């Protein structure tokens, strides 16, 4: 198949009278993109785990940095998390008297995605994806807790926000990661090393 793509590309260059220099630049760019895609495909699990771990680390760093008198770092870091979270103080954990960068549910979601991703790294090839029906069942608690609070019917507590966040995070990993593993295996004709 790669030979066909190269042949089609060469034909395109000749028909459109594209210079040899432009052809060389195209080949370098295509090789770089292909290499990057291959790297991401081979290490997708490690990259996702690192990203989730860094997001989680940042939320814990905010109160720690405040405690250490480094508000000049903590404050912009806290503000940057507004992209991910509303940061309602009433729904947040506090460490050393300072609010974490994400609320309780978001900490639980990212924490469980990180933990489940690490577990998947050890069990990956032996994990079957979660069925859609079971996945929807996992979403019921977070939907009930979130919507009943949103509409003012009741007030949630930190235990419910934490448990529903954990269920949501684990369900997403259990649904998506085995599918990603299969997709990478099919696309590249081999298993990724996951790291």
N, C-alpha and C positions, 0 to 999 in steps of 0.2 A: 504494500500500500504506500509506503514511504517513497518508493521509486516512482509510483504513479504521480504523487504530489510533486516530486522534484521535476518530473517530465512535464507536467501541466504548468508548473511555474516557469520552466525554461521556455516553453512555447509562448506563454504570456509575455515574457521579456522580449522575445524576438518579434512577435506580432506588434507590440507596442513600442518597439525600437528603444528599449530601456538600456542605458549605458552599462558597460561592464562594472564601472565603479558603483553605480546604484545597485547592481546585482550583488556585489560583494557586501555592501552595507546591509542589504536585505537578508543575505545569508547569515551575517553575524547577528543581526537582531532576532531572526527566527531561531537560530541556535541558542541564543541567550534565553528567549522566552520558553523554548522547549526544555532547556535545562532547568529553568526555574519551576516550570510545571511539573517536571519529573521529581525535583527535590520536594516540592509541596506534596505530591502524591505519595512519595515514599515516607515522608515524615509528618503527615497530616495530624496524627494523634499527638505526637510530641508538641507540635506547634500549637494545637488547640489547648493542650494541658498547660503549656507555658503561658499562653495568653490569659487563660482563666486564672491561673495561679498569680500572675502579675496584677490582674484586676482585683483579685481578692487581697493580695498583699497591700496594694495601695489603700484600700478601705481601712485596713488596720493601721497603716502608717500614719494616717491623718491624726488620730488622737495621740499616738506616740510622739510624733514630731511636735505637736502642741505642748505635750508634757515636757519635752526637752528644750522648749523655748524657741523652736524653729517655725514660728507661725508664718514667716515669709515663704516657706516651702509648703507648709500644711494647708494654708488658705487657698492658694491656686490649685493645689491637688484636689482639695475638697470641692471647689467650684467646678473643676473639670469633670467630676463624677455626675454633675447634673444632666449630662448627656444620657446617662444610664438610669438615673433614679431621681425621684421627686425630693428625696431627703427630708421627709417630714420628721421633725425631732420627736414627735409623739410616737412614731413607729420605728425609732432607731435605737440601737445599742449605744451605750456610752462607755468609754474606757478612760480611766483617769479623770473622769468628769467632762470629757470631750466627746462630741458626737462623731460616730464613724461616718465614712463617706457614703455609705449605702444604708438603706433601711434594713430592718430585720429580715424581711422576705427576700430581698435581693441578696443579702449576705448568704442566706440559706440556699438560694438558687445557685449562685456562683460557687459556693462551697461544695454543694452536692454535685454539681457538674464537674468540678475539679476532682473530687474524690472518686466519683463514678468513672471518670476518664482514666484515672490511674488504675483503678481496678480493671477496667476494660483492657488496658495495656497488658495485664497479666492473663486475662481470660479471653481476649478478643475473638480469636478464631473459634472459640467454643460457645459464644453467645449468639443466640438467635434473636432477631429483632422482635421487639414488643409488637403485638398485634394492635391494629387501630382501635379495636373495641376496648382492650385493656388500657391502651394509652388514654382514651377518652375518660375511662373510669378514674385514672390517676389525676385527671384535670378537674374532676368534679369538686374535690375539696377546695382547691385554690379559687375556682370560679364562685362557689358558694360563699366562701369567706370574703373574697374581694368585692363581689357585687352586693352582698347584704350590707357590707360596711359602706360601700360607695353610695348606696341609696339611703343611708341613714337608718336602716332597720335595726342595726345593732353595732356595737363597737368590738372590733377584734382585739386580741391580746398577743403578746409576743410569742407565746407558745404556739398558737394557731398559725401565725404568720411564718414561724420557723418551720413547723411540720409541713404546712402546705407548700412552702418554698422548696423544701427537701424533696417532697414527692414530685413536684413539677420538674426539678432539675434532673432527678434520677430517671424519670419517665422520658425526658427528651434525649438523654444519652442512650438509654436502652432502645429507643426507637431509631435514632439517627446514626449512632456510631457503627452498629453492625451493617447498616445499609451503606455507609461511606466505605467501610472495609471491603464489602463486596464490589462496589462500584470501582474502587481503585484496582482491585484484583482483576476485574473484567477489562478495564480500560488499559491497564499496563501489562496484563498477561502474567502477573506475578503478585504475590502478597507484598504489601508494604511492610517495612519493619516496625511501623507504628511509632518510631521514635526518631 
